[in-house]
Every structure is written in structure tokens, then in C-alpha cells.
């Protein structure tokens, strides 16, 4: 049976990501991974939006809560996920971590546990 190249690529990516789920990244690798996600998620979001996967009422609620409608227009998977992803990149650049509560990460590292 024929499988479209995009489906095959997503399956391959899924396998690679799952096999390396617990990869202990260095700080420079974390930023590079976040930046790589931006390209990937943009394309995934395109397909989610084309298939109307996200509930329209949920997107509308997000628009109202985030105040995005006035400046960007109606919500989409791309807008929703990319806003959060860009926030994580900004946190990383500002603090060196994507964690929202950096005290937890410091505490775990102090006691010898890895927060990753």
C-alpha cells in the first residue's frame, strides 16, 4: 500500500523522537531543539488547521483570553502553539531554562536529581 511521503516522514520522526525521548540535552542543544520545533510545528499546525482538528470554540476562547484577535485575526493551531513555543524560547534566552518556575530546577539540581 502506498504511503504519502509526508506520512512516512512523520512516522520516521515519531520513531526517532520516541527512541531519544530521554536524551540529556546541553543548554545549547535545548535552544536548537526549540528553534527546530518552530519549523516543524508550523507545518504540523498547517495540517491541523486544514483538517479543523482544534475546536473552534476553544480557539475563540484563546483569542479572547490572549487578546490576539485584534492584532492577528482568528485563532489557529499555529497561533496557539507557536505563541507558547516562542514564549519558551524567550524564557530560555532570558533565564537559561524553559521552566516557568526556575526554583524547582535549581532545587532538583542541588539535591542531585535532573529536572530533565
Protein Blocks (a to p, Z undefined) as FASTA:
>chain_A
ZZdfklmmmmmmmmmmmmmmmpccdfklmmmmmmmmmmmmmmmmmmmmmnomaafklmmm
mmmmnommmmnopcdfklmmmmmmmmmmmmmmmnopabfblmlmmmmmmnopafZZ
